């Protein structure tokens, strides 16, 4: 993770979130490498993250710390919105950079009052929360109504990069609600049908149209 001063380009992007950069204190541009942790579930949230580019993997664990109950990917948007609205200093989920990513960090301690008073920004947060609610509702419905293969194909499409699926398979199994053994069988089947190709670095997508139709 590297921090940089805010430039005119980032000021313009901050305004697109409905904020006045001149009224914000101690903001910075932060570049995260793949695998860098932005938020850790249950730990203090010290910043609002305005995600500008890249891909952030957001996941929530059940009370036993093992079962993944929510997982989605964010390429643009806001992290820390739930905690800001709820006045909760503890992160509700863990956020990890799935690809090199750029975010504007807004310290909460110095800026919470302004953020909450800014109608344009709070409208953006409302939109973000609605989108996340719909996404989680879809995920629960898909878990109940769709086959394991369909859930896997959808997950591959949202998490792949450059035609490669490189997610940790144990996490994938939890995210789509199947056992690791079942996931392994499904991946083997997709490889046998030339939908995917297993490589040392993960699974290469050979037939994207099949994944989309499934």
Steps between C-alpha positions, in 0.01 A plus 500: 500500500631844404354843578516808280373859527167587340544659155255699287394177329403340832322820608279469193424139588418595859245749368337218302417340834313818599777634724693825505872409526576841650288412805665163560796459734813286459383299200746300292514281193593144592612230262454141618676193367322170447442341840521823700232522770289815509258400777494212746168380636463589868785753502484880512401684184714811478429608142233524236636354175396649168593220259617647169626196312614141546299228670428461872377170640260549791403201714323440829555209736243336722535504879716188498754678280493227239194522278496763229151652491553794264745569224494765229742700290527876477682679217358845570303627796522549875639287783421586861154631413314259728721589795459874436119479489480276808759695701677166545879515530538127429515367145203284402705315237854441378617675182806381307647627174435229241695705244724806526255771606487874562287660772462841657527468878289738706581490875176454692605673822557832325225478238200302632293811582551650155434169321166457679396858427570468127171407332660408168742257665231345721285449191791313344528286813126423483546385140801288597315335789200426280727341240674289765164391645377392158826318439483309827131419441589363158781294649268343758235431235758350267627277779150361552374483140798446269717195446855484631636527146297814425618663823860407417476638145359829630772523764774435243367782283495760779839406643710423191765737370648493155322174421648322803322369810754493782290508817584283803279194451411456866370858504316442173322195639385699803394798289268296281378267773638162395759259633860509384458148355197608299685809376793284388263273304328797334833652395615166360176473304540850355856414398387176334243697299771750396328784680806550721864398474698421813840673506768539770365850568131412521222432248497664157157578356462338157124535449363818658166462323434174687571664836263785412219265392529266800 
